[in-house]
Amino acid sequence: MKKAAESQSKNRSSEVPVMQAPHKPKMMPYVLVPPMTNPIKTKPKPWEEPIPTIEKRGPAYRHRAPVEDKRDMNEMLGRLLGGTITFTTEEILTMAPELREAMKKIVSKKRIAVEEEREAQYLNELEE
């Protein structure tokens, strides 16, 4: 009896057709996007309005020391050619930028490393 029951169950399973749903592909968001054109191959569109030309201006400011204010050059030249030279320090510095730079180097403070000062102080103590 067992054999008869098994054969009947096999027959039933083989007789009943199994219906499977058709395979439906998933919709992807990028499927309907049109193809992209290569930007290198496309020709540039001409401009409808011309690009305006911009006039170049000179510098907005320039560097000048207050000492460089122009004095009466004719008066100074007359005094120079007239004989004795009596110029003030300000007048001399106004006329000679190289002298002004040298004076600036002499008067300006400079940064000195602390280590160098200690070495110099130590050497002075050894000499004494």
C-alpha positions in Angstrom: 0.0 0.0 0.0 2.8 2.2 0.6 4.0 1.8 -2.9 0.6 2.7 -4.3 0.3 5.9 -2.2 3.8 7.0 -3.3 3.0 6.4 -6.9 -0.2 8.4 -6.6 1.6 11.3 -5.0 4.2 11.3 -7.7 1.5 11.2 -10.3 -0.4 14.1 -8.7 2.7 16.3 -8.5 3.6 15.5 -12.1 0.0 16.1 -13.3 -0.4 19.5 -11.8 1.5 22.1 -13.9 3.4 24.7 -12.0 2.9 28.2 -13.3 5.8 30.6 -12.9 5.4 34.4 -13.3 7.2 35.8 -16.3 10.6 37.5 -15.4 10.2 41.2 -15.3 13.4 43.3 -15.4 13.9 46.0 -12.8 13.5 49.6 -14.0 16.7 51.5 -13.5 16.7 55.3 -13.2 19.4 55.7 -15.8 17.8 53.6 -18.5 15.9 56.4 -20.2 18.7 59.0 -20.1 19.7 60.1 -23.7 23.3 59.5 -24.7 25.7 62.3 -23.9 27.6 64.1 -26.7 31.3 64.4 -26.5 32.1 68.0 -25.7 35.3 67.9 -27.7 33.6 67.0 -30.9 30.9 69.7 -30.7 31.8 73.1 -32.2 31.6 76.1 -29.9 28.6 78.4 -30.4 29.5 82.0 -31.6 28.9 84.7 -29.0 26.0 86.9 -29.8 27.5 90.0 -28.2 31.3 90.9 -28.4 33.4 90.8 -25.2 34.0 94.4 -24.0 37.6 95.6 -23.9 38.7 96.9 -20.5 41.1 99.8 -20.3 44.1 99.1 -18.1 44.7 101.7 -15.5 48.0 102.4 -13.9 48.7 101.4 -10.3 46.3 102.8 -7.7 49.2 103.9 -5.4 52.9 104.0 -5.2 55.4 103.9 -2.4 57.2 107.1 -1.3 58.8 108.3 1.9 57.5 111.5 3.3 61.1 112.8 3.0 60.8 112.6 -0.8 58.4 115.5 -1.0 59.6 117.8 -3.8 61.1 121.0 -2.6 62.0 124.0 -4.7 64.6 122.3 -6.9 65.5 125.6 -8.6 66.4 127.2 -5.3 68.5 124.2 -4.2 70.3 124.2 -7.6 71.0 127.9 -7.3 72.4 127.5 -3.8 74.5 124.5 -5.0 76.0 126.4 -7.9 76.2 129.7 -5.9 79.0 128.8 -3.7 78.9 127.5 -0.1 76.7 124.5 0.4 74.3 124.8 3.3 71.8 121.9 3.0 69.8 120.5 5.7 69.9 116.8 6.3 66.3 116.5 5.1 67.2 118.2 1.8 70.2 115.9 1.3 68.1 112.8 2.0 65.4 114.1 -0.4 67.9 114.3 -3.3 69.9 111.1 -2.7 67.8 107.8 -2.5 71.0 105.7 -2.1 72.1 107.8 0.9 68.6 107.5 2.3 68.8 103.7 2.0 72.2 103.6 3.8 70.8 105.9 6.6 67.8 103.6 6.9 70.0 100.5 7.3 72.1 102.2 10.0 69.1 103.4 12.0 66.7 100.4 11.6 66.5 97.8 14.3 67.4 94.3 13.3 66.3 90.9 14.8 69.2 89.1 16.5 68.8 85.5 17.7 69.0 85.0 21.4 71.6 82.3 21.0 74.0 84.7 19.4 73.7 87.1 22.3 74.4 84.4 24.8 77.4 83.2 22.9 78.8 86.7 22.7 78.2 87.3 26.4 79.8 83.9 27.3 82.9 84.8 25.2 83.1 88.2 26.9 83.1 86.5 30.3 85.9 84.2 29.2 88.1 87.1 28.0 87.7 88.9 31.3 
